[in-house]
C-alpha cells in the first residue's frame, strides 16, 4: 500500500478519568483504497472513526502509541488544527441527512460553507463550484436546488447533498459512517455506488462503516472486523463469504435472506471464539 493516509498503532479510547476502555489497543492503516470497518452496534466502529476527526466528546480520552493522519501527529492537535484538517483534507458523511443538515439554511449555503472556511475564492467562483459539485453527485437543476431547504428533499437527495458538502474541497480521505442506513433499499445501492465512483475518480481513501456485509463484499477492498472494542479479523473483502474467524462467519451468516425467513439466526459460540483467538 502506497501513500498511507492514516496510521494508528495501539489506539485506545477510554472514559476520561476511568480505566474503562471502549476501544482497546487497535492497529490499522488506510491508504488510497476502500476499507470497510464492520461489527455489531457498540463494537467501537463509530468511536474509532470519530477519533480520526477529532470529534469525540470530552468524556472520552484517546491514547495511542502512534496516530497520524496525512503524516501529521494528531494526538496533541488543538481545536484550530482540527478545524483546518476537518472539511478540507478529511471529511465525514453521517447516517441521516434529516439530522446532519441544518433545516434553517439553504442547500447552497450549506454546500458553500466548506469553501468559505478553507479556500479564498470569490462568491462567483464559490457558486460555480457548488453547482458543479451538486451536478457531480447526480442532483439535477443545481441552480434551483441551491435555493431549496433540507425538508424539501427526499432522503436520497439529502444524502447526495451531504456527499457534496464532504467532497467539495477535494479531501484525501472520506469517512462514511453508515451512509445508507436511513435510506430504502432501492436507493442504498445508488448512493453507495456513487460514493465509490467519486472516491475512485478523485483517488481518495475511503473508510466505510457498515452493517451491510454484502455491500461491503461487493464494493470494498479490505475489511476490518471489530468485536468488543478490538479488531479481531482482517481480510480482503471478496473473502468475506469464506471467512474463518468465528465472529466474522457469524456476522456473514446473519445477513437478511429470504430463504431463511422464520429460521433462528446463528449465535456466536464464544468457546470457539476463545479457542480460535488462542490458536491464532
Long-range contacts (C-beta under 8 A, 24 or more apart in sequence): 1-29, 1-31, 1-33, 2-31, 2-32, 3-31, 3-32, 4-29, 4-30, 4-31, 4-71, 5-30, 5-31, 5-32, 5-69, 5-70, 5-172, 5-173, 5-205, 6-30, 6-52, 6-68, 6-69, 6-173, 6-205, 6-207, 7-66, 7-67, 7-68, 8-64, 8-66, 8-67, 8-68, 9-64, 9-65, 9-66, 9-67, 10-64, 10-65, 10-66, 11-48, 11-51, 11-62, 11-63, 11-64, 11-67, 12-62, 12-63, 12-64, 13-44, 13-47, 13-48, 13-51, 13-56, 13-60, 13-61, 13-62, 13-63, 13-229, 14-60, 14-61, 14-63, 15-59, 15-60, 15-61, 16-58, 16-59, 16-60, 16-61, 21-229, 22-47, 22-60, 22-229, 23-47, 23-48, 23-51, 23-229, 23-230, 24-228, 24-229, 24-230, 25-230, 26-226, 26-229, 26-230, 26-231, 27-231, 28-224, 28-231, 30-173, 30-205, 30-207, 31-205, 32-172, 32-203, 32-204, 32-205, 33-205, 33-206, 33-221, 33-222, 34-196, 34-199, 34-206, 34-208, 34-219, 34-220, 34-221, 34-222, 34-237, 35-205, 35-206, 35-207, 35-208, 35-220, 35-221, 35-222, 35-223, 35-224, 36-207, 36-208, 36-209, 36-210, 36-216, 36-220, 36-222, 36-223, 36-224, 36-237, 37-207, 37-208, 37-209, 37-210, 37-223, 37-224, 37-226, 38-209, 38-210, 38-211, 38-213, 38-216, 38-223, 38-224, 38-225, 38-226, 38-251, 39-225, 39-226, 39-227, 39-251, 40-211, 40-227, 40-251, 41-211, 43-226, 43-227, 43-228, 43-229, 44-226, 44-228, 44-229, 44-230, 45-177, 45-209, 45-226, 46-177, 46-209, 48-226, 49-92, 49-175, 49-177, 49-207, 49-209, 52-90, 52-173, 52-175, 52-207, 53-82, 53-86, 53-90, 53-92, 53-175, 54-82, 54-85, 54-86, 55-86, 55-92, 69-173, 70-172, 70-173, 83-117, 84-118, 87-114, 87-117, 87-118, 87-169, 87-171, 88-114, 88-117, 88-118, 88-169, 88-171, 89-171, 89-172, 89-173, 90-171, 90-172, 90-173, 90-175, 91-165, 91-166, 91-167, 91-169, 91-171, 91-173, 91-174, 91-175, 92-166, 92-174, 92-175, 92-176, 92-177, 93-159, 93-162, 93-163, 93-166, 93-174, 93-175, 93-176, 93-177, 93-179, 93-195, 94-162, 94-177, 94-178, 94-179, 95-177, 95-178, 95-179, 95-181, 95-182, 96-181, 96-182, 97-150, 97-153, 97-155, 97-158, 97-159, 97-161, 97-162, 97-182, 98-150, 98-155, 98-158, 98-182, 100-162, 101-150, 101-158, 101-161, 101-162, 102-150, 103-149, 103-150, 103-151, 104-149, 105-149, 106-146, 106-147, 106-148, 106-149, 107-134, 107-145, 107-146, 107-147, 107-148, 107-149, 107-150, 107-153, 107-161, 108-145, 108-146, 108-147, 110-161, 110-165, 111-146, 111-161, 111-164, 111-165, 111-168, 113-165, 114-165, 114-168, 114-169, 115-168, 115-169, 118-169, 119-169, 129-168, 130-164, 130-168, 133-164, 133-167, 133-168, 134-160, 134-161, 134-164, 136-164, 136-167, 136-198, 137-161, 137-163, 137-164, 137-167, 137-194, 137-198, 138-194, 139-164, 155-182, 155-183, 155-184, 155-187, 156-183, 156-187, 156-190, 156-191, 159-183, 159-187, 159-191, 160-191, 160-194, 163-191, 163-194, 163-195, 163-198, 167-198, 167-202, 170-202, 171-204, 172-204, 172-205, 173-204, 173-205, 173-206, 173-207, 174-199, 174-204, 174-205, 174-206, 174-207, 175-206, 175-207, 175-209, 176-206, 176-207, 176-208, 176-209, 177-209, 178-209, 178-210, 178-211, 179-208, 180-210, 180-212, 180-215, 181-211, 188-212, 188-215, 189-215, 192-219, 193-219, 213-240, 213-251, 213-252, 213-255, 214-255, 216-240, 217-241, 225-251, 232-277, 244-276, 245-276, 246-272, 246-273, 246-276, 247-273
